[in-house]
Amino acid sequence: MERDILFRLKIPRRPGALGTVAAEIGRAGALIGEIRSLRIGRDFNVREMSVVVSGEPQMVEVVANLRSLAGVEIVSIDDRALRRHEGGKIRTVSRVRCETLADLRDLYTPGVARVCLAIKDDPTLARKYTSVGASVAIVTNGTRVLGLGDIGPLASLPVMEGKSVLYDRFAGLSGVPLLCRSKDPATVVETVAEVASGFGGIHLEDIRVPDCFAIERALEERLDIPVMHDDQHGTAVVALAAILCACRSAGVALADSVVGVVGLGAAGTGIATLVMAQGARKVLGCDRDEGARRMLAERGGEPLADLDALMARAEVVIAVTGSPGLLRPSMVRPGSVILALSNPVPEILPDAALAAGARFAADGTTVNNALAYPGIFRGALAVRASRVNGPMKLAAARAIADAAEEGEIVPYPLDPSVHLSVARAVARAAVASGSARERGVDVDAALPPLPDRG
């Protein structure tokens, strides 16, 4: 697993010293990121260097190379990700100030009782007088976390906190992690249903297949607020955006193409379903699991057990298997578009696919579902959508694709304007498709740009 390591180094203050340090890091095959000067002295400088290592062996080699340099001292070594997570990444803060007795009387007793009674008489006022309309529960039981498998809910909490950070930054929403210890889908559904009234939406995350499908379906039936399994639909939205951009770059019409999805887990099934909704001529799907193939058939796709057969027929291929090197160059159909999205190592390297005759090829380095879910939920909550339906997901994918610059397969994920465009597109689609309960809303006015926080 790649790691970002922070080296704090004491380096002699002479010409070429920093270059020598960089050369030794490069000799180990590691990559240098940011460099910060912490202290400039008469005889030495102290610099903090971010270094990307592929694993522990490369880390050991970098350290040995640096220690071999005369006059260079390693002051400290830190794992950058671990340092950034110290103390957790989120906290609850108030939106209003409480500094006077009048503030206390309004915000707490006795004034709060009037607000409680108003909501009792008219529950819809909760959206006006509480945080319900701007909060999303991020629910997991930790049964399939990233590529780490079943590590449990507590170990998954850093992922949920990260989602909360992005909700706050790009949607102005409060993402609240909810950890369920149970692996029983019925128990998870009951737990979420019991607490759902305190949230505007439910974001399901890192739940194993096929439980994720059953949990999402049951919650959609029981609740009147948006429920979305992000590993399935958020990934599908961004993948479809990447497909649209790739086809545009390659001069390929998706409506005339046979699309092959390799790997029918949550992400692959979601991608196949959304690509069908977008109007691809035919969608093929390949997976070793018979149940996954059967689900694709139920949704209108053509399941295959033979990967070679899929590769021979598909003009656009999306691979989401988590199996590095699964696609051999000999499988590449000349003129095809190939998106091998598994990270950190794709099913086939883009250069290898192009050399084998692909018209366009890319990996999943930039295809991040962080481009989708903040805007999807912001748009859905702005118009009080009852669910995230197909038209809303398609609108989100098209908005992301439209925001990509020429040569990109998706736009820069830290651009706030992209998330605003997604939110507005989703809100309009919710109104047009009948999912919204706020019908006459001015979407642009209801979804202004978020304040710039630097």
Stockholm file with secondary structure:
# STOCKHOLM 1.0

chainA/1-454         MERDILFRLKIPRRPGALGTVAAEIGRAGALIGEIRSLRIGRDFNVREMSVVVSGEPQMVEVVANLRSLAGVEIVSIDDRALRRHEGGKIRTVSRVRCETLADLRDLYTPGVARVCLAIKDDPTLARKYTSVGASVAIVTNGTRVLGLGDIGPLASLPVMEGKSVLYDRFAGLSGVPLLCRSKDPATVVETVAEVASGFGGIHLEDIRVPDCFAIERALEERLDIPVMHDDQHGTAVVALAAILCACRSAGVALADSVVGVVGLGAAGTGIATLVMAQGARKVLGCDRDEGARRMLAERGGEPLADLDALMARAEVVIAVTGSPGLLRPSMVRPGSVILALSNPVPEILPDAALAAGARFAADGTTVNNALAYPGIFRGALAVRASRVNGPMKLAAARAIADAAEEGEIVPYPLDPSVHLSVARAVARAAVASGSARERGVDVDAALPPLPDRG
#=GR chainA/1-454 SS CCEEEEEEEEEESSTTHHHHHHHHHHHTTCEEEEEEEEEECSSEEEEEEEEEESSHHHHHHHHHHHHTSTTCEEEEEEEHHHHHHTTCSCCCCCSSCCCSHHHHHHHSTTHHHHHHHHHHHCGGGHHHHSSGGGEEEEEECSSSBTTTBCCCHHHHHHHHHHHHHHHHHHHCCEEEEEECCCCCHHHHHHHHHHHGGGCSEEEECSCCTTHHHHHHHHHHHHCSSCEEEHHHHHHHHHHHHHHHHHHHHHTCCGGGCEEEEECCSHHHHHHHHHHHHHTCSEEEEECSCHHHHHHHHHTTCEEESCHHHHHHHCSEEEECSSCTTCSCGGGCCTTCEEEECCSSSCSSCHHHHHHTTCSEEEESSSCCGGGTHHHHHHHHHHTTBSSCCHHHHHHHHHHHHHHSCTTCSSCCTTCHHHHHHHHHHHHHHHHHHTCBSCCSCCHHHHSCCCCCCC
#=GC SS_cons         CCEEEEEEEEEESSTTHHHHHHHHHHHTTCEEEEEEEEEECSSEEEEEEEEEESSHHHHHHHHHHHHTSTTCEEEEEEEHHHHHHTTCSCCCCCSSCCCSHHHHHHHSTTHHHHHHHHHHHCGGGHHHHSSGGGEEEEEECSSSBTTTBCCCHHHHHHHHHHHHHHHHHHHCCEEEEEECCCCCHHHHHHHHHHHGGGCSEEEECSCCTTHHHHHHHHHHHHCSSCEEEHHHHHHHHHHHHHHHHHHHHHTCCGGGCEEEEECCSHHHHHHHHHHHHHTCSEEEEECSCHHHHHHHHHTTCEEESCHHHHHHHCSEEEECSSCTTCSCGGGCCTTCEEEECCSSSCSSCHHHHHHTTCSEEEESSSCCGGGTHHHHHHHHHHTTBSSCCHHHHHHHHHHHHHHSCTTCSSCCTTCHHHHHHHHHHHHHHHHHHTCBSCCSCCHHHHSCCCCCCC
//
